[in-house]
Amino acid sequence: MPSCPHRKIRPLGEGAVGDVHLCVDVFRRRLVVVKWLRAEVHEGSEAAVRFQREAQLMSGANFDGVIKVEHFGSDEFGRTWMAMEFVDGVSPAVGIPEGDTWGAHRLLVGVGRSLDELHGLGVVHRDLKPDNVLLRNQANGWDPVIIDLGIAKWLAHEAATATGSVFGTPHYMSPEQFRDTKHVGPATDRYALAVIAFELLSGRLPYDGRSLPELLHQHMEAEIPPLSIAVRGRGRPTVMDAAGNAARVASPNLDVFMRKAMAKAPAGRFGSGREMAAAFRSAAEADGLWYEPPSIEPLFETLARPIVEMRHAGAVHRYDMREGPVVIGRHEACQFVLGSPRMSRLHACIYAHRGRVWIADLQSQNGTQYQGRALGVAVPVPLRADGEGAPIRLYDQDIEVRTLEG
């Protein structure tokens, strides 16, 4: 096994100095998210030092609404990696319809509470944006989780940040962040959260300059544009006008909220995430745009008791997918061990995600076929959900697989 005890299933994202993958932890039978620094980012570099410091600090912390760092290390190629918990959910844009004030408020409550806790412990995120938030599926709807603290700043460790370094995503950066990221504080994160709320409500960013200097000028000098919110009915679908376009209304109280939440001076903004969320709801109610759903449904239906049945060489094996993924291969740690010498030690993986059961090839030497078609590298496909059997071929080994409700 390599130094990193996880095998990649598919990529989740790519950044300037690293990439993130959904992985399987074979030994503990679970999904994890692993972030690797790029090979060219050597172990002694500033980026690697900052990365390892974050991993050390976060691995010993347990923040409400923040993804948990579980362990970290370096692989045999010298690449630094960090393993985090897997969150089964969707992005804010997928889970919160445009103009949904109730959904935007729930996001503000959850993320604001997490930021308050982080700020109380001396942490400033500095790169809050929709890509760094995931809505975790729950029986009572969803809860937001901050899933990436890639450039989080621990105020007690100033030395790790070079003077004048620019970190952040320009569309969500506060005016002071453009001036000097070394001295940003909690108000910077709340500014970014306000930009996210603006985008969810209006379907557009408050500032969308075509160049970095233009964006800088807008964030530092331009007035906060008024919101234009799609009207939502009590049943929550968007109200359409005679021309078939979404009917939009002005929101003077929410505009006042945005002017404070995105004030140019940090001292002019809300003093906490809790205060910010409460002010948002009051403004939405005052504008007549508060629509609380009659019932709260999960983002997607989870499988009550998904059973995967596999038949091979006359034997039947059943696995409850609630207990974790099933790895197929010739390594003794696999849940389904096959003895073919031409198979990879960790050949393929079956796992549950977003209410479906999937199969993925684990970059095996000879590939995996499902229903007669070769699986692409890092491209999982869902198993049939009708209870009918389907063939899996792993080099010279044939398995019949079916999904059942136990």
C-alpha positions as CSV (number, residue, x, y, z in Angstrom):
1,M,0.0,0.0,0.0
2,P,1.2,3.5,-0.7
3,S,1.9,5.9,2.2
4,C,-1.5,7.5,1.7
5,P,-3.9,4.6,2.7
6,H,-6.6,5.7,0.4
7,R,-7.4,4.9,-3.3
8,K,-8.8,7.5,-5.6
9,I,-12.4,7.1,-7.0
10,R,-12.9,10.4,-8.8
11,P,-11.7,14.0,-8.8
12,L,-13.8,16.6,-6.9
13,G,-11.8,19.7,-7.6
14,E,-8.5,21.3,-8.6
15,G,-6.7,24.3,-7.2
16,A,-3.6,26.3,-7.9
17,V,-1.4,24.1,-5.8
18,G,-3.3,20.9,-5.3
19,D,-6.2,18.6,-6.2
20,V,-9.0,17.0,-4.3
21,H,-10.4,13.5,-4.8
22,L,-13.2,11.3,-3.4
23,C,-11.4,8.2,-2.1
24,V,-12.1,5.0,-0.4
25,D,-10.5,4.0,2.9
26,V,-10.2,0.3,2.3
27,F,-9.2,-0.7,5.9
28,R,-11.9,1.2,7.7
29,R,-14.5,0.7,4.9
30,R,-15.6,4.3,4.3
31,L,-15.4,7.2,1.9
32,V,-13.1,10.1,2.5
33,V,-12.0,13.2,0.7
34,V,-8.3,13.6,0.2
35,K,-6.5,16.8,-0.8
36,W,-3.0,16.4,-2.3
37,L,-0.5,19.1,-3.0
38,R,0.9,19.0,-6.5
39,A,4.1,17.1,-7.1
40,E,6.0,20.3,-7.9
41,V,5.1,21.7,-4.4
42,H,8.0,20.2,-2.5
43,E,7.7,19.2,1.2
44,G,9.8,22.2,2.4
45,S,8.0,24.9,0.4
46,E,5.9,27.6,2.1
47,A,2.7,26.1,0.6
48,A,3.6,22.7,2.1
49,V,4.4,24.2,5.5
50,R,1.1,26.1,5.6
51,F,-0.7,23.0,4.4
52,Q,0.8,20.8,7.1
53,R,0.2,23.5,9.8
54,E,-3.5,23.6,8.9
55,A,-3.7,19.8,8.9
56,Q,-2.1,19.6,12.3
57,L,-4.4,22.3,13.8
58,M,-7.6,21.1,12.2
59,S,-7.0,17.4,12.9
60,G,-7.3,18.1,16.6
61,A,-10.4,20.3,16.3
62,N,-14.1,19.5,16.1
63,F,-16.0,22.5,14.7
64,D,-19.7,22.6,14.2
65,G,-20.5,22.8,10.5
66,V,-16.9,22.5,9.3
67,I,-15.5,19.5,7.6
68,K,-13.3,17.4,9.9
69,V,-9.6,16.7,9.1
70,E,-8.9,13.2,10.1
71,H,-5.2,12.6,9.3
72,F,-2.4,13.6,7.0
73,G,1.0,12.7,5.7
74,S,3.3,12.4,2.7
75,D,3.2,9.7,0.1
76,E,6.1,7.8,-1.5
77,F,6.4,10.5,-4.1
78,G,6.8,13.3,-1.5
79,R,3.3,14.7,-2.1
80,T,1.7,16.0,1.0
81,W,-1.9,14.9,1.6
82,M,-4.7,15.6,4.0
83,A,-7.7,13.3,4.5
84,M,-11.1,14.7,5.5
85,E,-14.5,13.4,6.3
86,F,-16.9,12.7,3.3
87,V,-20.0,14.8,3.2
88,D,-22.9,13.5,1.1
89,G,-24.6,16.6,-0.3
90,V,-24.9,19.1,-3.1
91,S,-23.7,22.6,-3.8
92,P,-25.7,25.7,-2.6
93,A,-26.7,26.6,-6.1
94,V,-28.3,23.1,-6.6
95,G,-30.0,22.9,-3.2
96,I,-31.3,26.5,-2.9
97,P,-33.5,27.9,-5.7
98,E,-32.9,31.5,-6.9
99,G,-34.8,33.9,-4.7
100,D,-35.4,31.4,-1.9
101,T,-35.1,33.6,1.2
102,W,-35.8,30.7,3.5
103,G,-33.0,28.7,2.0
104,A,-30.6,31.6,2.0
105,H,-31.4,32.3,5.6
106,R,-30.7,28.7,6.6
107,L,-27.3,28.9,4.9
108,L,-26.6,32.2,6.7
109,V,-27.6,30.6,10.0
110,G,-25.4,27.5,9.6
111,V,-22.4,29.1,7.9
112,G,-22.6,32.1,10.2
113,R,-22.6,29.9,13.3
114,S,-19.6,28.0,12.0
115,L,-17.7,31.2,11.3
116,D,-18.5,32.6,14.7
117,E,-17.0,29.5,16.2
118,L,-13.9,29.6,14.0
119,H,-13.4,33.3,14.7
120,G,-13.7,32.7,18.4
121,L,-10.8,30.3,18.1
122,G,-8.7,32.7,16.1
123,V,-9.4,31.4,12.6
124,V,-10.2,33.5,9.6
125,H,-11.1,31.5,6.4
126,R,-10.3,34.2,3.8
127,D,-11.6,32.3,0.8
128,L,-15.3,31.6,1.6
129,K,-17.2,31.0,-1.6
130,P,-20.0,28.7,-2.9
131,D,-17.4,26.1,-4.0
132,N,-16.2,25.8,-0.3
133,V,-19.7,25.1,1.1
134,L,-21.7,21.9,0.7
135,L,-25.3,21.3,1.8
136,R,-25.2,18.0,3.8
137,N,-28.3,15.9,3.1
138,Q,-30.5,15.4,6.3
139,A,-33.9,13.9,7.0
140,N,-35.1,17.4,7.9
141,G,-33.7,19.0,4.7
142,W,-30.0,20.0,4.9
143,D,-27.3,21.7,6.9
144,P,-24.4,23.7,5.4
145,V,-20.9,22.5,5.9
146,I,-17.7,24.5,5.2
147,I,-15.7,21.9,3.2
148,D,-12.4,23.6,2.5
149,L,-10.1,25.6,4.8
150,G,-7.3,25.6,2.3
151,I,-6.0,29.0,3.1
152,A,-7.5,29.5,6.5
153,K,-5.4,31.9,8.6
154,W,-4.7,31.0,12.2
155,L,-4.1,34.5,13.7
156,A,-1.6,33.0,16.2
157,H,0.7,31.9,13.3
158,E,1.3,35.1,11.4
159,A,4.7,34.0,10.3
160,A,3.3,31.4,7.9
161,T,1.8,34.2,5.7
162,A,4.0,36.4,3.7
163,T,3.5,40.1,3.9
164,G,1.4,41.4,1.0
165,S,0.4,37.9,-0.2
166,V,-3.0,37.9,-2.0
167,F,-5.3,35.1,-1.2
168,G,-8.9,34.6,-2.0
169,T,-11.4,34.5,-4.9
170,P,-11.8,38.0,-6.3
171,H,-15.6,38.0,-6.7
172,Y,-16.0,37.3,-3.0
173,M,-13.1,39.3,-1.6
174,S,-13.7,42.2,0.8
175,P,-12.2,45.7,0.1
176,E,-9.6,45.2,2.9
177,Q,-8.6,41.9,1.4
178,F,-7.6,43.6,-1.8
179,R,-5.4,46.1,0.1
180,D,-3.5,43.7,2.4
181,T,-4.6,40.1,3.1
182,K,-2.1,39.9,6.0
183,H,-4.4,42.0,8.2
184,V,-7.8,40.7,7.4
185,G,-10.2,39.7,10.2
186,P,-13.6,38.0,10.8
187,A,-15.4,40.8,9.0
188,T,-13.8,39.6,5.8
189,D,-15.5,36.2,6.0
190,R,-18.9,37.8,6.7
191,Y,-18.5,40.0,3.7
192,A,-17.9,36.9,1.5
193,L,-21.0,35.3,3.1
194,A,-23.1,38.3,2.2
195,V,-21.9,38.0,-1.4
196,I,-22.9,34.4,-1.5
197,A,-26.4,35.4,-0.2
198,F,-26.7,38.1,-2.8
199,E,-25.9,35.6,-5.5
200,L,-28.4,33.1,-4.3
201,L,-31.2,35.7,-4.1
202,S,-30.7,37.4,-7.4
203,G,-29.0,34.8,-9.5
204,R,-26.0,37.2,-10.2
205,L,-23.0,38.5,-8.4
206,P,-23.0,42.0,-7.0
207,Y,-19.8,42.8,-8.9
208,D,-18.7,41.1,-12.1
209,G,-15.8,43.1,-13.5
210,R,-14.1,41.7,-16.6
211,S,-10.7,42.1,-15.1
212,L,-9.1,42.0,-11.7
213,P,-8.5,45.8,-11.5
214,E,-12.1,46.4,-12.4
215,L,-13.3,44.0,-9.7
216,L,-11.0,45.6,-7.2
217,H,-12.4,49.0,-8.0
218,Q,-16.0,47.8,-7.7
219,H,-15.5,46.1,-4.4
220,M,-13.6,49.1,-3.0
221,E,-15.5,52.0,-4.5
222,A,-18.8,51.1,-6.2
223,E,-22.2,51.2,-4.5
224,I,-23.9,47.9,-3.6
225,P,-26.3,47.3,-6.4
226,P,-30.0,46.7,-5.5
227,L,-31.3,43.1,-5.5
228,S,-33.7,41.9,-8.1
229,I,-35.4,38.9,-6.6
230,A,-37.6,36.4,-8.4
231,V,-41.0,36.1,-6.8
232,R,-41.7,32.8,-5.2
233,G,-45.2,31.5,-4.4
234,R,-46.2,29.8,-1.2
235,G,-45.6,26.4,-2.9
236,R,-42.1,27.8,-3.7
237,P,-42.1,27.6,-7.5
238,T,-41.0,30.8,-9.2
239,V,-43.8,33.1,-10.3
240,M,-43.7,33.8,-14.1
241,D,-44.9,36.9,-15.9
242,A,-46.9,37.1,-19.1
243,A,-43.8,36.8,-21.2
244,G,-42.7,33.6,-19.5
245,N,-39.9,35.3,-17.5
246,A,-39.5,35.2,-13.8
247,A,-41.4,38.0,-12.1
248,R,-39.0,40.1,-10.1
249,V,-39.6,42.6,-7.3
250,A,-37.7,45.2,-5.4
251,S,-36.6,44.5,-1.9
252,P,-35.7,47.8,-0.1
253,N,-35.2,46.2,3.3
254,L,-33.0,43.5,2.0
255,D,-31.1,46.2,0.1
256,V,-30.4,47.9,3.4
257,F,-29.3,44.6,4.8
258,M,-26.8,44.1,1.9
259,R,-25.4,47.6,2.3
260,K,-24.5,46.9,5.9
261,A,-23.4,43.3,5.3
262,M,-21.1,44.5,2.5
263,A,-20.0,47.8,3.9
264,K,-16.7,49.0,2.6
265,A,-15.3,49.4,6.1
266,P,-15.1,46.2,8.3
267,A,-16.4,48.1,11.3
268,G,-19.6,49.0,9.4
269,R,-20.6,45.4,9.0
270,F,-22.5,43.0,11.3
271,G,-20.6,42.0,14.3
272,S,-21.3,38.2,14.1
273,G,-22.9,35.6,11.9
274,R,-25.7,35.2,14.3
275,E,-26.6,39.0,14.2
276,M,-26.3,38.9,10.4
277,A,-28.7,35.9,10.0
278,A,-31.3,37.5,12.3
279,A,-31.1,40.8,10.4
280,F,-31.6,39.0,7.1
281,R,-34.8,37.3,8.2
282,S,-36.2,40.6,9.6
283,A,-35.5,42.3,6.3
284,A,-37.0,39.5,4.2
285,E,-40.2,39.5,6.4
286,A,-40.4,43.3,6.1
287,D,-40.2,43.0,2.3
288,G,-42.9,40.4,2.2
289,L,-40.4,37.9,0.7
290,W,-40.3,35.4,3.6
291,Y,-41.7,32.0,2.4
292,E,-41.2,29.2,4.9
293,P,-42.0,25.8,3.3
294,P,-44.9,23.9,4.7
295,S,-42.7,20.8,5.1
296,I,-39.0,20.3,4.8
297,E,-37.8,17.5,2.6
298,P,-34.3,16.0,2.2
299,L,-32.3,17.1,-0.8
300,F,-32.5,13.5,-2.1
301,E,-34.0,10.3,-0.9
302,T,-31.5,8.0,0.8
303,L,-31.7,4.3,0.4
304,A,-33.4,2.9,3.5
305,R,-31.3,-0.3,3.6
306,P,-29.4,-0.8,0.3
307,I,-28.1,-4.3,-0.1
308,V,-25.7,-5.2,-2.8
309,E,-25.7,-8.9,-3.7
310,M,-22.7,-10.4,-5.6
311,R,-22.6,-13.9,-7.1
312,H,-19.3,-15.5,-8.0
313,A,-18.2,-19.1,-8.5
314,G,-21.5,-20.3,-7.1
315,A,-21.2,-18.3,-3.9
316,V,-23.5,-15.4,-2.9
317,H,-22.2,-12.4,-0.9
318,R,-24.4,-9.7,0.5
319,Y,-23.3,-6.3,1.7
320,D,-25.3,-3.6,3.6
321,M,-24.1,-0.4,2.0
322,R,-24.9,1.6,5.1
323,E,-21.8,0.0,6.6
324,G,-19.6,1.5,3.9
325,P,-18.1,0.8,0.5
326,V,-17.2,-2.6,-0.9
327,V,-13.7,-2.9,-2.5
328,I,-13.1,-5.8,-4.8
329,G,-9.5,-7.0,-5.4
330,R,-6.9,-9.5,-4.4
331,H,-5.6,-7.6,-1.4
332,E,-6.6,-9.2,1.9
333,A,-8.1,-5.9,3.1
334,C,-10.7,-5.9,0.4
335,Q,-14.3,-6.7,1.4
336,F,-14.6,-9.0,-1.7
337,V,-11.3,-10.9,-2.3
338,L,-10.6,-12.6,-5.6
339,G,-7.5,-14.7,-6.2
340,S,-6.7,-13.9,-9.8
341,P,-3.0,-12.9,-10.0
342,R,-3.7,-10.6,-12.9
343,M,-6.2,-8.5,-10.9
344,S,-5.0,-5.4,-9.1
345,R,-4.8,-5.5,-5.3
346,L,-7.5,-2.9,-5.1
347,H,-9.4,-3.3,-8.4
348,A,-12.9,-1.8,-8.1
349,C,-15.2,-0.2,-5.6
350,I,-19.0,-0.2,-5.1
351,Y,-20.3,2.6,-2.9
352,A,-23.5,4.6,-2.0
353,H,-23.7,8.3,-2.8
354,R,-26.7,10.7,-3.3
355,G,-29.3,8.0,-3.1
356,R,-27.7,5.7,-5.6
357,V,-25.2,2.8,-5.6
358,W,-22.2,3.3,-7.9
359,I,-19.3,1.2,-9.2
360,A,-15.9,2.7,-10.0
361,D,-12.6,1.3,-11.3
362,L,-9.8,2.1,-8.9
363,Q,-7.2,2.7,-11.6
364,S,-6.7,-1.0,-11.9
365,Q,-4.1,-2.5,-14.2
366,N,-6.5,-4.4,-16.5
367,G,-9.6,-2.3,-16.1
368,T,-13.2,-3.1,-15.1
369,Q,-16.3,-3.7,-17.2
370,Y,-19.9,-3.2,-16.1
371,Q,-22.7,-4.5,-18.3
372,G,-20.1,-5.1,-21.1
373,R,-18.7,-1.6,-21.1
374,A,-15.3,-0.6,-19.8
375,L,-15.4,1.9,-16.9
376,G,-13.4,5.0,-17.6
377,V,-10.7,6.1,-15.1
378,A,-12.3,8.2,-12.4
379,V,-15.7,8.0,-14.0
380,P,-18.1,5.9,-11.8
381,V,-21.4,4.7,-13.1
382,P,-24.6,3.9,-11.1
383,L,-25.6,0.3,-10.7
384,R,-29.0,-0.8,-11.9
385,A,-31.7,0.1,-9.4
386,D,-34.4,-2.3,-10.6
387,G,-33.2,-5.4,-8.7
388,E,-32.1,-7.1,-11.9
389,G,-28.7,-8.7,-12.1
390,A,-25.9,-7.2,-14.1
391,P,-22.4,-8.5,-15.0
392,I,-19.1,-7.1,-13.8
393,R,-15.9,-8.4,-15.4
394,L,-12.6,-7.8,-13.6
395,Y,-9.9,-9.0,-16.0
396,D,-10.7,-12.8,-16.0
397,Q,-13.2,-12.8,-13.1
398,D,-17.0,-12.5,-13.7
399,I,-19.4,-11.3,-11.0
400,E,-23.2,-10.8,-11.2
401,V,-24.3,-7.9,-9.1
402,R,-27.8,-6.6,-8.1
403,T,-29.1,-4.0,-5.7
404,L,-31.8,-4.9,-3.3
405,E,-33.8,-3.2,-0.5
406,G,-33.2,-5.3,2.6
